[in-house]
Amino acid sequence: MTKKVVPLPPQRPTPTKMIPEWQSRVAIRLGKQRYALDIKCPPSTLPREPEPAHRLIETKFLHLRKPVALGECIEGWRVCWLGGWDRGKVFFIVMVSRLYVTHQK
């Protein structure tokens, strides 16, 4: 018994949509549905800083008589951590920080 072979037509390459450089495709999945978003925006550059700067963060601990809120400023320092009352409930311990910038020449 001979096998019958049916010749298939040659496959054409599937056309792919070219995405320009200024376009981004974002895939979003909501449950079982999948969506594709094309976001178009022209390319742009960020302005450069005139000279590089070193940014340092200074921190220190304070022992206060009254409680303070997170983010509150005390003499130019910002409260970034609340430790709470100490063991004897005399001092409220907090950590404060400030940004210190030095410029290079």
Sequence and secondary structure as in RCSB ss.txt:
>XXXX:A:sequence
MTKKVVPLPPQRPTPTKMIPEWQSRVAIRLGKQRYALDIKCPPSTLPREPEPAHRLIETKFLHLRKPVALGECIE
GWRVCWLGGWDRGKVFFIVMVSRLYVTHQK
>XXXX:A:secstr
                    TTEEEEEEEETTEEEEEEEE         SS EEEEEEEEEEEESS   TT EET
TEEEEEEEEE TTSS EEEEEEEEEEEE  
